[in-house]
């Protein structure tokens, strides 16, 4: 595990609790994925639900966040990297979604810079702070309702 600032760590743990409350099963948290001795990357957390696999990234970065989003989506959209992840975690092939929780931006400031990854590439989704809070409110009312809403949200561009 790499060093994570306390604010980011707090948000990572909050997102893990949120996804667990939605009924998803956590597979790992802050784990390095390797190709032999070479590091492919670190995953904040990995969850599964039925035939879904969620690769989770949590960010509290306030500036130049599109670069981080691009890097995350590119790295974990790569077939080779996904095969290494599945092998390391003993996972079968599932519908894989890369979900980036942006904890500081309410609405995208320049989401157009990500269209090539989030709109034209299925399975990549950014959940901005405002949308996360909305789902959290739904979760307090009804777990099945919040889960359906979350799954619908990530499956649509």
Secondary structure, DSSP 8 states (H G I E B T S, - for coil): -----HHHHHHHHHHHHHHHHTT-EEEEEEEEEEETTEEEEEEEEEEEETTEEEEEEEE---SSHHHHHHHHHHHHH-HHHHHHHHHHTT----EEEEEEEESS-SS-SSGGGGHHHHTSSTTEEEEEHHHHHHHHHHHHH-HHHHHHHHHHHHH--
